[in-house]
Amino acid sequence: MGIKVAMVGTGSFAQSFIPLFKAHPLVDEIVLCDLDGEKLNDNARKHGISDTVNSLDEVCARADIQATAIITQNWLHAPQAVQALKAGKHVYSAVPTGITLEEIEELVQTVKQTGQVYMIGETSYYYPGVIYCREQFSKGAFGHVVYGEAEYYHDWDHGLYEVAKWRGGDRWREFAGKPPMYYPTHSTSQIISVTGATMTHVSCLGFVDTGDDGIYAENANPWNNRFSNESALFRMSDGSISRINEFRRVGHPGTVRMALFGTEGSFEDNTAGTRWVGKKSEDKINLDERLACQGQPVKAGSDDRMNLVTASDGTHLGVSQVHPVERLPASFVGLPNGHAGAHQFLVDDFVTACVAQKTPPNNVWDAARYAIPGIIAHDSSMRNGEMLPIPDLGDAQ
């Protein structure tokens, strides 16, 4: 028996997920929800969906809807997730988890109280390099991890103005000035999901913005934030050190990437390519081809899952050789799969968890560990880099 899913928010990012939820064999029906009636009707026609509602309140009031996918303004995610969970709905939420410690604490507590499934839509968890590193870590190939670094570089000139205006409307400037470390999950999740270590302490410094758009200035945003770039150094629970960069003013084409160094082996991803290296100069593996998201040939398996084949009788778009496409629904073949192969795995893991009533990857405890370190890091930057402890909300239950 499948579930009925309400897509809350039908903006540009939701376009990548509506077709996937609609095509999943365990989703009986998808309902569209948006405050903008014209946008809602346009998307209903575009995607061939007849059931629409105008608010999250309406979604929560409907007993026939079992799950929600929240893809709304990022400062609304945590309170909307709490509302849906309390109404008995499973929740998939776009990132970030939340933007205050208090609302994330309430989110975790609500999942505990309701027993509903919550999953954060963190794409980096499914990036080829991160999957590869999890495999290497599980084999002990790193030895003891000593240092990790991850970053999300996204300059405002690369589409962020347009995104901010879509999300914020007339108030876009106010919300655009949020601290970069309030959006850390693309970076933090890479290291945390590989090693399982938590971030226990942080010292962070901020770069005072030099842009002329007035986004980052005192009294220009609710946080009085002047930093467009923030760099944080974390102490990890396994004894290692991690560095996270969140940059929004940077002369760079943009990237989400990670490097991880151990006593026996290391992984590097930069403009020169992706490599596994050991202690000797000859201990080097070029991973560019293996981790490239060029698509893999697939065919439907007997259980309606996908099997790799040597002859290309269909192409699973946007995945690498390390992606386990054989576990995805055959109905996903040919559908969009953005963010380095992540989207289809996100949808499948969430839907499968809802139907099976199991805890998914990127669950609420993971989501808290991805987001809270960034919130505390910004506090540190506002205190000139003071070392601060990071609260931990526990393990998955």
Secondary structure, 3 states (H helix, E strand, C coil): CCEEEEEECCCCHHHHCHHHHHHCCCEEEEEEECCCHHHHHHHHHHHCCCCEECCHHHHHHCCCCCEEEECCCCCCHHHHHHHHHHCCCEEEECCCCCCCHHHHHHHHHHHHHHCCCEEECCHHHHCHHHHHHHHHHHCCCCCCEEEEEEEEECCCCCCHHHHHHHHHHHHHHHHHCCCHHHCCHHHHHHHHHHHCCCEEEEEEEEEECCCCCCCCCCCCCCCCCCEEEEEEEEEECCCCEEEEEEECCCCCCCEEEEEEEECCCEEEEECCEEEEECCCCCCEEECHHHHCCCCEEEEECCCCEEEECCCCCCEECCCCCCCCHHHCEHHHCCCCCHHHHHHHHHHHHHHHHHHHCCCCCCCHHHHHHHHHHHHHHHHHHCCCCCCEECCCCCCCC
